[in-house]
Amino acid sequence: MSNTETIRFEAGLGLEHIGQRTVFLTEISDFAVDKEIYGEAFDKSLPARSAA
């Protein structure tokens, strides 16, 4: 998510402006870690998400 932070900042947008998030996992076992990061990053405004 940090790679989009600069773009969002320059546009004056925050995490609450994200409508959907897609993550590509190389190991399905990493889904638990992603779920934890997702929960920490998006406090109240949870966007749709997909994992592949």
ZABA-393556 format. One record per atom (N, C-alpha, C, O): atom name; y, x, z. Coordinates in pm, 1 decimal, decimal comma. Each point is the difference from the previous one (the first is absolute). Last residue first. Example, Ala and Ser with C-alpha at 12.3 -4.5 7.8 and 13.67 -1.06 7.14 Angstrom:
("N"; (-225,0; 1285,0; 708,0))
("CA"; (119,0; 82,0; 6,0))
("C"; (109,0; -77,0; 73,0))
("O"; (110,8; 50,9; 16,9))
("N"; (-682,8; -21,9; -23,9))
("CA"; (119,0; -89,0; 0,0))
("C"; (120,0; 90,0; 0,0))
("O"; (-1,9; 103,6; 66,5))
//
This chain:
("N"; (-1308,5; -577,7; -511,0))
("CA"; (-101,1; 23,9; -103,9))
("C"; (-65,0; 133,9; 22,6))
("O"; (-88,1; 39,5; -76,4))
("N"; (421,0; -455,1; 322,7))
("CA"; (-57,2; 135,2; 4,9))
("C"; (-106,7; 9,7; -106,6))
("O"; (-76,9; -93,5; -22,8))
("N"; (544,0; -226,9; 174,5))
("CA"; (-130,3; 11,4; -63,1))
("C"; (-44,0; 145,6; 9,4))
("O"; (82,2; 91,6; 3,7))
("N"; (314,3; -483,0; 206,1))
("CA"; (-56,2; 134,3; -20,1))
("C"; (-134,3; -7,8; -67,7))
("O"; (-71,8; -99,6; 9,2))
("N"; (580,7; -173,0; 138,1))
("CA"; (-137,3; -11,1; -49,4))
("C"; (-52,3; 140,8; -22,0))
("O"; (77,0; 92,1; -27,5))
("N"; (301,0; -105,6; 386,3))
("CA"; (-17,1; -33,1; -141,3))
("C"; (-147,6; -20,0; -34,4))
("O"; (-88,8; 41,7; 74,4))
("N"; (375,0; -103,8; 400,1))
("CA"; (-118,8; 57,5; -61,2))
("C"; (-11,3; -40,3; -146,1))
("O"; (-16,3; -118,1; -30,6))
("N"; (383,0; 144,8; 444,8))
("CA"; (-4,2; -47,1; -138,6))
("C"; (-116,2; 66,4; -72,5))
("O"; (15,8; 107,0; -58,8))
("N"; (65,9; 6,4; 512,7))
("CA"; (4,1; -146,6; -5,5))
("C"; (-19,6; -53,9; -140,8))
("O"; (-64,6; -103,1; -18,9))
("N"; (-4,8; 582,9; 108,6))
("CA"; (-2,7; -65,0; 130,0))
("C"; (-10,0; -151,4; -10,6))
("O"; (-96,3; -59,2; 48,8))
("N"; (-39,3; 499,8; -344,4))
("CA"; (52,3; -134,2; -24,4))
("C"; (-13,2; -82,2; 127,0))
("O"; (-106,2; -54,6; 30,0))
("N"; (-33,7; 502,0; -8,6))
("CA"; (114,5; 7,1; -90,7))
("C"; (67,3; -135,1; -19,2))
("O"; (122,7; -9,8; -1,8))
("N"; (-524,7; 59,4; 264,6))
("CA"; (111,4; 71,1; 63,1))
("C"; (125,6; -4,8; -87,2))
("O"; (110,9; -14,6; 51,5))
("N"; (-518,2; -171,9; -214,5))
("CA"; (46,6; -75,0; 115,8))
("C"; (118,8; 63,3; 69,3))
("O"; (86,8; -70,5; 51,5))
("N"; (-296,9; 300,5; -408,0))
("CA"; (62,4; -122,8; -50,9))
("C"; (59,8; -80,2; 115,1))
("O"; (113,5; -46,9; -8,1))
("N"; (-378,0; 419,1; 112,9))
("CA"; (130,9; 41,8; -52,2))
("C"; (78,6; -120,9; -48,7))
("O"; (120,1; -10,5; 24,5))
("N"; (-562,9; -68,2; 110,8))
("CA"; (81,0; 40,1; 115,0))
("C"; (141,5; 39,0; -43,5))
("O"; (97,7; -41,3; 62,3))
("N"; (-415,3; -52,1; -395,4))
("CA"; (33,7; -123,3; 71,1))
("C"; (89,3; 30,3; 120,8))
("O"; (93,5; -75,0; 28,2))
("N"; (-275,1; 435,6; -271,0))
("CA"; (106,6; -66,7; -75,3))
("C"; (46,2; -126,3; 71,6))
("O"; (119,6; -28,7; 5,3))
("N"; (-487,7; 251,0; 171,3))
("CA"; (120,9; 80,2; 21,0))
("C"; (117,8; -64,5; -72,0))
("O"; (110,0; -8,4; 54,6))
("N"; (-528,4; -185,0; -123,3))
("CA"; (40,4; -20,1; 139,8))
("C"; (128,1; 77,3; 31,3))
("O"; (87,4; -50,6; 70,4))
("N"; (-298,0; 108,7; -493,2))
("CA"; (69,1; -128,1; 9,7))
("C"; (49,6; -26,4; 142,0))
("O"; (108,0; -56,1; 17,9))
("N"; (-381,5; 430,9; -191,1))
("CA"; (140,9; 23,2; 32,1))
("C"; (78,2; -130,5; 16,3))
("O"; (117,5; 2,3; 36,5))
("N"; (-576,2; 20,2; -180,8))
("CA"; (8,1; 22,7; 144,3))
("C"; (143,6; 27,5; 45,0))
("O"; (30,5; -10,3; 118,8))
("N"; (-155,7; -29,1; -577,0))
("CA"; (21,2; -129,7; 62,9))
("C"; (9,9; 13,9; 151,5))
("O"; (59,8; -84,7; 66,2))
("N"; (80,8; 462,2; -426,5))
("CA"; (-112,1; -32,7; 87,6))
("C"; (29,0; -132,6; 68,5))
("O"; (104,8; -14,2; 62,9))
("N"; (199,1; 169,5; -370,8))
("CA"; (-112,0; 75,6; -55,6))
("C"; (-126,7; -23,7; 81,5))
("O"; (-111,2; 19,2; -49,3))
("N"; (552,5; -355,3; -34,5))
("CA"; (-73,9; 82,2; 94,5))
("C"; (-111,7; 75,0; -71,7))
("O"; (-69,0; -56,0; -85,1))
("N"; (564,5; -204,2; -19,5))
("CA"; (-124,9; 42,5; -62,5))
("C"; (-68,6; 98,3; 94,6))
("O"; (52,4; 108,0; 27,0))
("N"; (333,7; -531,7; 20,5))
("CA"; (-43,4; 134,4; 37,5))
("C"; (-134,5; 27,8; -66,7))
("O"; (-87,5; -86,4; -4,9))
("N"; (548,8; -271,1; -12,2))
("CA"; (-134,0; 31,8; -47,3))
("C"; (-31,8; 142,9; 39,5))
("O"; (81,9; 90,0; -18,7))
("N"; (285,0; -525,0; 142,1))
("CA"; (-33,7; 141,2; 14,4))
("C"; (-143,5; 18,3; -46,6))
("O"; (-88,3; -76,3; 39,0))
("N"; (540,3; -300,2; -58,7))
("CA"; (-142,2; 29,4; -10,0))
("C"; (-19,9; 150,2; 7,4))
("O"; (84,8; 78,4; -42,6))
("N"; (344,6; -270,7; 120,5))
("CA"; (-74,9; -123,9; -19,3))
("C"; (-149,9; 20,7; -6,6))
("O"; (-76,9; -87,8; 39,2))
("N"; (545,8; 333,4; 186,4))
("CA"; (-123,6; 26,2; -74,0))
("C"; (-81,8; -128,6; -6,1))
("O"; (-27,2; -61,6; 103,0))
("N"; (443,1; 122,2; 142,0))
("CA"; (18,1; -38,4; -139,5))
("C"; (-125,3; 24,8; -85,3))
("O"; (-1,2; -31,3; -119,1))
("N"; (55,4; 154,4; 588,2))
("CA"; (-5,6; -146,9; -9,2))
("C"; (16,9; -50,7; -142,6))
("O"; (-24,3; -117,6; -26,9))
("N"; (68,1; 582,5; 149,9))
("CA"; (-139,1; -43,1; -11,8))
("C"; (-12,7; -151,0; -13,7))
("O"; (-96,1; -49,5; -58,8))
("N"; (561,8; 229,5; -99,1))
("CA"; (-87,7; 40,0; 109,2))
("C"; (-140,7; -48,8; -23,6))
("O"; (-30,6; -57,2; -104,6))
("N"; (511,2; 185,5; -207,1))
("CA"; (-110,9; -89,7; 34,3))
("C"; (-82,9; 57,9; 113,6))
("O"; (-10,1; 121,7; 15,5))
("N"; (394,9; 54,0; -301,5))
("CA"; (41,7; -80,6; 113,9))
("C"; (-106,5; -98,3; 45,8))
("O"; (31,7; -106,0; 54,0))
("N"; (-41,9; 459,4; -403,4))
("CA"; (24,3; -136,8; -46,2))
("C"; (46,7; -91,5; 113,7))
("O"; (31,7; -116,8; -22,7))
("N"; (-150,4; 569,1; 108,6))
("CA"; (107,8; 5,0; -100,2))
("C"; (37,7; -139,6; -49,8))
("O"; (115,5; -25,4; -34,3))
("N"; (-486,5; 66,5; 326,9))
("CA"; (124,4; 32,5; 69,5))
("C"; (118,2; -2,0; -96,6))
("O"; (104,6; -57,7; 30,0))
("N"; (-542,4; 4,3; -205,1))
("CA"; (44,5; -118,1; 73,1))
("C"; (133,7; 23,5; 69,1))
("O"; (86,7; -87,4; -0,9))
("N"; (-284,3; 453,4; -213,7))
("CA"; (38,7; -100,6; -99,7))
("C"; (52,3; -125,1; 69,3))
("O"; (103,4; -54,4; -38,8))
("N"; (-280,8; 394,7; 310,4))
("CA"; (125,5; 42,8; -62,5))
("C"; (50,2; -103,8; -98,9))
("O"; (119,2; -30,6; -3,3))
("N"; (-546,6; -40,7; 204,3))
("CA"; (110,1; -12,6; 95,4))
("C"; (134,3; 36,6; -61,1))
("O"; (97,9; -71,6; 20,8))
("N"; (-556,8; 94,5; -209,3))
("CA"; (90,4; -105,2; -46,3))
("C"; (123,1; -13,9; 88,4))
("O"; (92,4; -74,6; -32,5))
("N"; (-440,3; 390,9; 125,1))
("CA"; (46,4; 30,5; -135,0))
("C"; (90,2; -108,8; -57,6))
("O"; (71,6; 24,6; -97,1))
("N"; (-291,4; -59,3; 526,2))
("CA"; (118,6; 85,0; 4,5))
("C"; (52,0; 33,4; -139,9))
("O"; (118,2; 30,5; -16,3))
("N"; (-519,0; -276,1; 107,6))
("CA"; (118,8; -80,9; 0,0))
("C"; (125,6; 85,6; 0,0))
("O"; (107,4; -45,4; -39,5))
//
